[in-house]
Amino acid sequence: MSSYQAGGAAYRDVEAEPLNGNGISPINSSSSTTPSWKKYGMGAALIALVGYVSIYSPSAAVSTNVPSEVLPTLGKGYSDKTKLFDKTNRFIVHDFDARSTFSNFLPGIAGVFGKPVWSFYVNRGQGLASFGLASKDFPIMEFYTANKAYQVTPYVGFRTFVQGVRGGSKGKEDGVSFLMEPFSPSNSKVEGVEDASKPDRTMFTGTNEMEILEVDDVHGVTTSVKYFVMPEEDFAALVRRTTITNTGDDDLTLSVLDGLAKIEPTGGRLSWGLKNMGRTLEGWMGVYHANDDPGLPFYRMSTEPNDSAAVVIMKSGHYCVSFMDESDELLPIVYDTEKVFGFSTTLQEPNGLLTHSIEDIVASPQYGDAKTSSAFAAASGVKLAPGKSVTVTSVYGQAEHVEDLPEIAKIITQKHFITKKFERARSMMNELTAKVETHTVNKLFDGTVKQIYLDNSLRGGMPVILGDLDDESHSSNADEDSRLKVYHIFSRIHGDLERDYNDFNIDPTYFSQGPGNYRDVAQNRRNDVVFSPRIGSFVVKQFLSYIQADGYEPLTVQAFAYQVENHNEAARVASLIASEESAPTLIAILTGGIFRPGQLFSLFDQLDVTLVVSKQRAIDEIMAISTETAMATFGQGYWADHWEYYLDLIEAYTSIYPDGEESLMYDTELRYFFSTATVKPRSQKYVEDYTFDGKSKHILHRTYN
């Protein structure tokens, strides 16, 4: 059976048929038939080509098929396949979906006062292969290992469908209707095969963003899609911006479905269930709406699907909020998968769009109970003059309650809000890597230094100083002023699509961080004191305090935990940073047990604690009166090479504080780490036991108690 893009009628110079009923005419994108709007440009193009050869200069190497609105984003020279980077230093992958497979990820950083989303992408389909909150157990788009992601991303991932009606050329009244899917694998180039009818596709990978571009000369449409994580907001979200440009020479009227073909609801830890009992889980799934607004869908299960006596009712949910630039009106979301794909359960063919217009689909009833749903933003009747564009912005995330959606929508639809957030996502990366900013004649080397620093920081964390309140603390390090606390943010274990055996975790809170393996964290904190001298001997003391009485260390290093032991100090700080009504609640939080900075702010939101100072001032006041405790867990076992990192940490410290060596070695008191697991003595490690049939004996190796 031929693809809906690869088969069907060719362009026809007839009056455009209406986009309803059976009026959609799929276009043969491989046809040699030339679109009417292109016939008139060929003569001029030939003359221009001769002139181009005569006056060629490097600055002229820009495809005329890419509109000027897109060029500021991509940078001149992007179509020169000898170039590796665009003007914003993003790496360029030409014909990305025809290349050997690779996977990558956005760094999952939303700033100190932001809540991150993890996300992975591949060079197939529209890139994004999976994303969610905290860990692979809480996906918005299901986590797939690399080998599966390469196969399914073009179908269950982000998709764009365009129903278009192109007006007559040069003002004529005739026209043609068509249906197309940008970035469809059915229209990918084949390496080594020349086919001018196939669109040009390019991927741009940045430090904190990823963008893909398709230039389709057959349909006269250029499509770009950009992804980034929402920075510095109190809600976690992934932002997707799809821009469609009319590169033909006549008017284009289009309707668009743009979004996620398969979205998962909230429902507790879902990773195992989706893989092993996905059909059963669908019985709990549902789509709800805030204020009955079709633009505010809320995807959640009715309860957590646990096999226990306790029933946990789901209140949080995933959302998709979409709008067009220069408009604060929300686009309706098509969540009923069958409306788009009909009974094409492979999701390859949008059979619903072959027989119905997008307008008809939006107007018809949808069903989202007891089934896996979609999240397509629907835009109808958009008219584009030649060279003009339309951008659909979609924000995918999680909200604690359906009632939160209108406020989130109000925030993100503010004029220029998304643009400013994208600029902040870029500038934030420069700020985080400013400590290693390098200027040489080799710009590639300069960028590599910053990228390596960022990568190492994601595994070891970036140290920040908290409790920095006055001139005295400003001029001190963490060894000299007990109020100063060192806290590492953004750390996590290195789990991704290729290293699928590692269960990464990134707290979706302010001061986000996650646990990591001892050796990974230690080796990536070896130079912390070099780049951040004010931390003093903190890292040395931290890792030496993990030594157990038997000489072993735990595998998993967690973030420090804090506690306020003095009730009077807690009351004093509460009176300074919280409203009079909130002070008693804050005192109870501070004296109620151990906490981490991100957990504090989550509790403030849950218990309606009103702060009368900035968030930074509040956390500084609290941390100044707190005591700290190093945290770790046994994990899966012990490694023999941990001791090597002690020497590296000590040598790094003495390189900055050579006069502090004696005090560190002889005047510092450290605790031992107490683990729930211990290594058996050699006499008990090797035990003679019977084989399974009881007829002979063999030696068993038992390491841990």
Buried (B, 14 or more C-beta within 10 A) or exposed (E): EEBBBBBBBBBBEEEBBEBBEEBBBBBBBBBEEEBBBBEEBEEEEEEEEEEBEEEEEEEEBBBEBBBEBBBEBBBBBBBEEEBEBBBBBBBBBBBBBBBEEBBBBBBBBBBBBBBBBBBBBBBBBBBBBBBBBBBBBBBBBBBBBBEBBBBBBBBBBBBBBBBBBBBBBEEEEBBBBBBBBBBBBBBBBEEEEEEEBBBBBBBBBBBBBBBBBBBBBBBBBBBBBBBBBBBBBBBBBBBBBBBBBBBBBBBBBBBBBBBBBBBBBBBBBBBEBBEEEEEEBBEBBBBBBBEEBBBBBBBBBBBBBEEEEEEEEBEBBBBBBBBBBEEEEBBBBBBBBBBBBBEBEEBBBBBBBBEBBBBBBBEEEBEBEEBBBBBBBBBBEBEBEBEBBBBBBBBBBBBBEBEBBBEBBEBBBEEEBBEEBBEBBBEBBEEBBEEBEBEEEEEEEBBEBBBEBBEBBBBBBBBBBBBBBEEEBEEBBBBEBBBBBBBBBBBBBBBBBBEBEBEBBBBBBBBBBBBBBBBBBBBBBBBBBEBBEBBBBBBBBBBBBBBBEEEBBBBBBBBBBBBBEBEEBBBBBBBBBBBEEBBEBBBEBBBEEBBBBBBBBBBBEEEEBBBBEEBEBBBBBBBBBBEBEBBBBBBEEBEEEBEEBBEBBBEBBBEBBEEBEEEBEEEBEEEEBEBEBBBBEEEEBEEEEEEEEEEEEEEEEEEBE
